[in-house]
Amino acid sequence: MNRIAVITSNYMPNPDANGICVYNVMNELKKTVDDIVCICNQQEGEEQQETLDGVRIFRIPPARHMKAIMQYQKKSTWKNRLKMSVFLAARRAKNLLNIWRYPRTEIQREKVIFSLLEQMPEFDLIIAVFRPFDGIGAAIEYKKMHPKCQVCGYFLDSLIDFVPQGISRKIYRTLVAKNEKRFFQKLDIILKPESDKGYYKDSGLDKTINYVKFPVFVRPECTECYKFGNNGLSLVFAGTLSSSFRSPAYLLNILQRLNRDGYNIKFHFFGTYDNPLELKHWQQEYKDCFAYHGSISFQRSRIVLANADILVNISNKGLQMVPSKVYELMAQGKPILHISSNRDDVCEKCFGSYPLVCNINSAERAMEKDIVRLKRFLDKQIKKDIDYEQIYLENYTATPEYICKTILKECQ
C-alpha cells in the first residue's frame, strides 16, 4: 500500500471529533504507508495547502451555512443571528428538494473533492469519513475512473440517528435504508460504529460491515502543567456542548448544591456551545462552580485533560451512540463523571469495566440521590489514577493500531 487519501471534516490544527479520530489513524498508517494525503474543511486562519507531520493537507472552504453558524457561535449579534436563520431555512428547503438523493446532497463539494483527487497520482486506497457524506460520494466517483483504487467508507457518525430538519423521521429512515444499501455495494470496505450493530441484521448488509470502536484510546503523553485558577477540585470538559442534545445544566445544578454544602468544585468548559445567551447566563448564575474558557486548540485540550482532577462526559440526549470521547477519557486513567439523560444509556455500558467512574442519570429525576452518589465518589476516588497498561488490553479494539490493521487486512 503506497498511496492513501483520507477525506474528513475538520482536521488539524483545529480538529472536530472526527478529525481527532483521523489524526490518530493517520499517525498509525504513517508507519507502513509511503504517502498520505488529507482533504478536509478549511477553517478560519488555516492555510489552503500545507504539510503537517509528514501529511500533505488540502483544505476546502466551508459551505455558506457553516460559515454563518461559526460566526454566530463566535459572536451573537443580531446580524449573525439573522444570517444564520436565513441560511438554516435555505438549508431545510434544500434538504426537502434533494430528499430523493439523501444523504448525497452536497454535489458541488463532491465535485471539488473529486477534482482534487484527479489532480494527483492515482491512489491505492481512499478512506472517506462520514460525516459529511460528500467525501464518500467523491470517492465512489473516483473509483469509477480508477477501478484498482479501493474505497473505505468510515462512518464515525451514525447515519440513521441524525434526521435532517424539514424531513420526517419515517421518510428519512426509509430513504436511508434504500440509499445506504446502494452506496454500500459500491464500497470495498465499510467501517461502522458498534452502536449500529443489529440495525442491519435483516437487510443482508451485516456480513459486509466491520463494526469498530473509535480509534482514540491513545497513551497520554502530556507533561505540561496547567493551572485552573481555583484551589478546589477541577472538573473538565473539552469539546462541543449543545442546548438540544448535550447540555451541562443538570450538572451545574448539582455542583451548586455541593458547593453550598462545603465542597469547592468548579466545572471548567473548554469548547463551543450553540446558545451564547444561555452560556452567559450560566457564567452569572453559577459563577462559583462554572468557568467558560472558550475554544482551544487540540494540543491545548490534551494539556487541560491531563491536569484535571475529574474528567466529564455528557451523553447525547436521545441518541444511542457511544461518542468517541468515552474512550479518549478512559485512556487518561483519571476519575470520570458521566452525565446522561437517557434511561438506557449506552455509555454506561462502555464505562462498565472502568473502575473510576460515577454515573449520574438525569432521566431518573432523583437529584438528591445523585448528590449523595457524587459525594461518595468524590470522597473515595478523587485522588486515584489508573495506569494506562492496566486498561490497554480491555480497550485494544479502540486503538488506532487495531483500526488500521482492520482496514489494511480488508485491502488484501
Secondary structure, DSSP 8 states (H G I E B T S, - for coil): --EEEEE-SS-TTS--HHHHHHHHHHHHHTTT-SEEEEEEE--TT--SEEEETTEEEEEE---HHHHHHHHHHH---HHHHHHHHHHHHHHHHHHHHTGGGTT---HHHHHHHHHHHHTSS--SEEEEEESSSHHHHHHHHHHHH-TTSEEEEEESS-TTT---TTS-HHHHHHHHHHHHHHHHTT-SEEEEEGGGTTTTTTTT-GGG-EEE--S-------------S-SSEEEEEEEEEBTTTB--HHHHHHHHHHHHTT--EEEEEEEEES-HHHHHHHHHHTTTTEEE-----HHHHHHHHHH-SEEEEE--TT-----THHHHHHHHTS-EEEEE--TT-HHHHHGGG-SSEEEEEGGG--HHHHHHHHHHHHHHHTT----HHHHHGGGGGGSHHHHHHHHHHHH-
